[in-house]
């Protein structure tokens, strides 16, 4: 008999019952310093014609900067600058899709996301919704997307989120924070240029890098662990230790963290994240806390679940003199706590990966409340 977990992966009870999930991967990737310069050549054969533009969704920190001048615009291509100060929302995706549909006579040749996890997730979501009907909130969940996204390219300018390689795009919806998890979400092309990550603030570098580190810990300590996810997770963890605990040059650090992000994202492609991400989703939904720092705020209090991982995390905090915000939840109302706990409790696959099928015996609303109150 096959046992099917919440991810839709059937765990074969014997060698004859094979029903493993066929996950997508990014089909094309370029890595190297200055590889961003190849973007124009990469896009050219994907252009349908001069009236079907490429739409570039770009972090607004690059507006008026050199990177803007390097974007290979031709014909009716358009740059849309977007602030990454807040988590991406389903309403934001719907507004972008509406504007693109109304602004052009036909679908664009493709969407290019340039920025951190927020911009990459928005690019994936917009590409999906340009190929599907309805609103983005209709597709928050697992395998709800029925039609392919239009061609989309991801170019990270900060390393750690794994958004460049994952099959999900995490969005704040009207009643939950949850990804559009589908085989159509993955980018068609990724450009990994370590030079693009220069100039990132120390705090943002740390918080986003810790997202990658926590991916590794949750994957390697999870019940969904298998040889596929383990091979990527172990390499990503090794690279994170080099970046955050050894003395690397800034150039080597950029290279290694970019590859750690890639491997960390791959480590959860065939497994899942865990307790930190489930709790972080609650913080993000109620308080708008950005994903990387939310993971850090939560992970510090999860030594019960990840003792070695948290000890190493604290060592990294000390080495880089990072002070996490305090009393983040101190002014929350009872209603706020209830909503936050409900969002976190709803992350069933994440809790199953962290603790197994009987996770509800450990994870109760009272348990989650006690963790949130420490933050």
C-alpha positions in Angstrom: 0.0 0.0 0.0 1.3 3.5 -0.8 1.4 6.2 1.8 0.7 9.7 0.5 2.0 12.6 2.5 0.7 16.2 2.4 3.1 17.2 -0.4 1.5 14.7 -2.7 4.6 12.4 -2.7 3.7 8.8 -2.4 6.1 6.9 -0.2 6.3 3.4 -1.6 5.8 0.7 0.9 7.8 -1.7 -1.2 10.1 -1.7 -4.3 7.2 -2.6 -6.7 5.0 0.4 -5.7 6.9 3.3 -7.4 5.0 6.6 -7.5 7.5 9.3 -6.9 6.9 12.9 -7.7 8.5 14.2 -10.9 9.7 17.6 -9.8 10.7 20.3 -12.3 14.1 21.9 -12.3 15.4 25.1 -13.9 16.3 24.0 -17.4 18.9 26.7 -18.1 21.3 28.5 -15.8 24.3 30.8 -16.4 26.8 31.3 -13.5 29.8 33.7 -13.5 31.0 37.2 -12.8 29.6 39.5 -15.5 27.2 36.9 -16.8 24.4 39.5 -16.6 25.9 40.9 -19.8 24.5 37.8 -21.7 20.9 38.7 -20.9 20.2 40.3 -24.2 21.5 37.4 -26.2 19.6 34.9 -24.0 16.3 36.8 -24.5 16.6 37.4 -28.3 15.5 34.0 -29.5 12.6 34.0 -27.1 11.1 37.3 -28.5 7.9 36.6 -30.4 8.0 39.9 -32.4 8.5 43.6 -31.8 5.0 44.1 -30.3 5.4 41.3 -27.7 7.8 42.9 -25.2 9.8 41.7 -22.3 8.6 43.1 -19.0 11.4 43.6 -16.4 10.3 43.6 -12.8 13.2 45.3 -11.0 13.9 46.2 -7.4 13.6 50.0 -7.1 16.9 50.3 -5.4 18.4 50.0 -8.9 16.4 52.9 -10.3 18.8 55.5 -11.7 21.7 53.1 -11.1 24.2 51.5 -13.5 22.2 48.2 -13.5 19.2 50.0 -15.0 21.4 51.2 -18.0 22.6 47.6 -18.5 19.1 46.1 -19.0 18.9 45.2 -22.7 15.7 47.1 -23.7 14.6 47.0 -27.3 11.3 47.6 -29.1 8.5 48.1 -26.6 10.2 46.5 -23.6 9.3 48.0 -20.2 10.9 48.2 -16.8 8.6 48.2 -13.8 10.4 49.3 -10.6 9.0 47.7 -7.5 9.8 48.2 -3.8 11.0 45.2 -1.9 10.3 46.8 1.5 7.2 44.6 2.0 6.4 41.0 1.3 4.8 40.3 -2.1 1.0 40.2 -2.1 -1.6 38.4 -4.2 -3.3 41.8 -4.8 0.0 43.2 -6.0 0.4 40.3 -8.5 -3.2 40.9 -9.7 -2.6 44.6 -10.2 0.6 44.0 -12.2 -1.1 41.4 -14.4 -4.0 43.8 -15.0 -1.7 46.6 -16.0 0.3 44.4 -18.4 -2.8 42.9 -20.0 -4.3 46.4 -20.5 -1.0 48.0 -21.7 -0.3 45.6 -24.5 -2.3 44.1 -27.3 -1.0 40.6 -26.6 0.9 38.7 -24.0 4.5 39.7 -23.5 7.4 37.5 -24.7 8.3 37.0 -21.1 8.9 38.3 -17.6 12.3 39.0 -16.1 12.7 39.4 -12.4 15.8 41.2 -11.1 16.2 41.6 -7.3 15.9 39.5 -4.2 13.3 36.9 -3.2 10.5 39.4 -3.3 11.1 40.4 -6.9 11.8 36.8 -8.0 8.6 35.6 -6.4 6.6 38.4 -8.0 8.1 37.6 -11.4 7.2 33.9 -11.1 3.7 34.8 -9.9 3.0 37.3 -12.7 4.3 34.9 -15.3 1.9 32.2 -13.9 -1.1 34.5 -13.8 -0.5 35.8 -17.4 -1.0 32.2 -18.5 -4.0 31.5 -16.2 -7.4 32.9 -15.3 -8.6 34.3 -12.0 -6.6 35.9 -9.2 -3.4 34.9 -7.6 -5.1 34.0 -4.3 -6.9 31.2 -6.2 -3.7 29.4 -6.7 -2.1 29.6 -3.2 -1.5 26.0 -2.4 -0.1 22.8 -3.9 -0.5 22.0 -7.6 -3.5 24.2 -8.3 -2.1 25.8 -11.5 -3.4 24.1 -14.6 -1.8 26.0 -17.5 1.9 26.9 -18.1 3.3 30.3 -17.1 4.7 32.5 -19.9 8.5 32.4 -20.3 10.2 33.9 -17.2 13.8 34.6 -16.1 15.2 35.0 -12.6 18.2 37.1 -11.8 19.0 37.3 -8.1 20.8 40.4 -6.7 21.1 38.9 -3.2 21.8 35.3 -2.2 20.0 33.0 0.2 16.3 32.8 -0.5 16.6 30.0 -3.0 13.7 31.6 -4.9 15.8 31.4 -8.1 15.5 27.6 -8.1 12.3 26.8 -6.2 8.9 25.7 -7.5 7.1 28.0 -5.2 6.3 31.8 -5.0 5.4 32.8 -1.5 2.6 35.5 -1.3 0.6 37.2 1.3 -3.0 36.6 0.5 -6.3 37.8 1.9 -6.4 35.1 4.5 -3.0 33.4 4.5 0.7 33.5 3.6 1.3 30.6 1.3 3.1 29.8 -1.9 1.9 29.1 -5.4 3.5 25.7 -5.5 3.4 24.2 -8.9 5.4 22.5 -11.7 4.9 25.7 -13.8 6.4 28.1 -11.2 10.1 27.3 -11.8 12.0 29.8 -13.9 12.8 28.9 -17.5 16.2 30.6 -17.2 18.3 31.8 -14.3 21.4 34.1 -14.4 23.7 33.9 -11.4 26.1 36.8 -11.5 27.9 37.2 -8.1 28.9 40.7 -9.0 25.2 41.8 -8.7 25.3 41.1 -5.0 27.9 43.8 -4.3 26.6 46.6 -2.1 24.1 44.6 -0.1 24.0 45.8 3.5 25.6 43.6 6.2 22.3 43.0 8.0 20.4 42.1 4.8 23.3 39.8 3.7 23.1 38.0 7.0 19.3 37.7 7.2 19.0 36.4 3.6 22.0 34.1 4.0 20.4 32.7 7.1 17.3 31.8 5.1 19.6 29.5 3.1 21.2 28.1 6.3 17.8 27.4 7.8 16.6 25.7 4.6 19.6 23.3 5.0 18.9 22.6 8.7 15.2 22.0 8.2 15.8 19.8 5.2 18.6 17.7 6.7 16.7 17.3 10.0 13.3 16.6 8.4 11.3 13.4 8.1 11.1 13.9 4.3 14.9 13.6 4.0 16.2 11.5 1.1 19.5 11.1 -0.7 18.5 13.7 -3.3 17.7 16.5 -0.8 20.5 15.4 1.5 23.2 15.7 -1.2 22.2 19.3 -1.9 21.5 20.2 1.7 24.9 19.0 2.9 26.8 21.0 0.2 24.7 24.1 1.0 25.4 23.8 4.7 29.1 23.3 4.1 29.1 26.5 2.0 27.2 28.5 4.6 29.7 27.5 7.3 32.5 28.7 5.0 30.8 32.0 4.3 29.6 32.8 7.9 32.2 31.2 10.1 35.5 31.4 8.2 37.6 34.3 6.8 36.8 34.5 3.1 37.5 37.4 0.8 34.4 39.3 -0.2 34.7 37.9 -3.7 34.8 34.3 -2.6 32.0 35.0 -0.1 29.7 36.3 -2.9 30.5 33.3 -5.1 30.0 30.7 -2.4 26.8 32.2 -0.9 25.3 32.4 -4.4 25.9 28.7 -4.8 24.8 27.9 -1.3 21.5 29.6 -2.1 21.1 27.4 -5.2 21.9 24.2 -3.4 19.8 25.2 -0.4 16.8 25.8 -2.7 17.4 22.4 -4.4 17.6 20.7 -1.0 14.0 21.5 -0.3 12.8 20.8 -3.9 12.4 17.1 -3.1 11.7 17.5 0.6 10.3 20.5 2.6 11.1 23.2 5.0 10.1 23.0 8.6 9.2 24.6 11.9 11.0 27.9 11.5 9.3 28.6 8.1 5.9 27.7 9.5 6.2 30.1 12.4 7.8 32.8 10.2 4.8 32.7 7.9 2.6 33.7 10.8 4.9 36.6 11.7 4.9 37.7 8.0 1.2 37.5 7.7 0.3 39.5 10.8 3.2 41.9 11.2 4.6 42.0 7.6 8.0 40.9 8.9 10.2 40.1 5.9 11.0 36.5 5.3 14.7 36.4 6.1 14.6 38.3 9.4 11.4 36.4 10.3 13.2 33.1 10.0 16.0 34.4 12.2 13.6 35.7 14.9 11.9 32.4 15.1 14.9 30.1 14.7 16.7 31.5 17.7 13.9 30.0 19.9 13.8 26.5 18.3 16.6 24.7 20.1 14.0 22.1 21.2 13.7 21.0 17.5 17.1 21.9 16.0 19.6 22.0 18.9 22.8 21.9 16.9 21.5 24.1 14.2 20.4 26.8 16.7 23.8 26.6 18.5 25.6 27.2 15.2 23.2 30.0 14.3 24.0 31.8 17.6 27.7 31.4 16.9 27.1 33.1 13.5 25.1 35.9 15.2 28.0 36.6 17.6 30.7 36.5 15.0 28.9 39.1 12.8 27.7 41.2 15.7 24.0 41.0 14.5 21.4 42.2 17.0 18.0 40.8 16.3 15.0 43.0 17.0 13.4 42.5 20.4 9.8 42.5 21.7 8.5 42.2 18.2 5.3 40.5 19.5 5.0 42.4 22.7 2.1 44.7 21.6 0.0 42.1 19.8 -3.6 41.6 20.7 -5.3 38.3 21.4 -6.8 38.4 17.9 -3.3 39.0 16.4 -1.9 36.0 18.2 -4.9 33.8 17.2 -4.4 34.7 13.5 -0.7 34.3 13.7 -1.0 30.9 15.3 -3.7 29.8 12.8 -1.5 30.7 9.9 1.4 28.7 11.3 -0.7 25.7 12.3 -2.0 25.6 8.7 1.4 24.7 7.4 0.7 21.0 7.6 3.5 19.7 5.2 6.1 21.8 7.1 5.2 20.4 10.5 5.0 16.9 9.1 8.5 17.3 7.8 9.7 18.7 11.1 8.1 16.2 13.4 6.4 13.4 11.5 2.8 12.5 11.0 1.9 12.8 14.7 3.1 16.4 14.8 -0.2 17.6 16.4 0.8 15.8 19.6 3.6 18.4 20.0 2.4 21.4 18.1 -0.5 23.0 19.8 -1.8 26.6 19.8 -0.4 27.0 23.3 3.0 25.8 22.2 3.1 28.2 19.3 1.9 31.1 21.6 4.8 30.4 24.0 7.3 30.7 21.1 5.8 33.8 19.7 5.8 35.5 23.1 9.6 35.1 23.3 10.1 37.1 20.1 
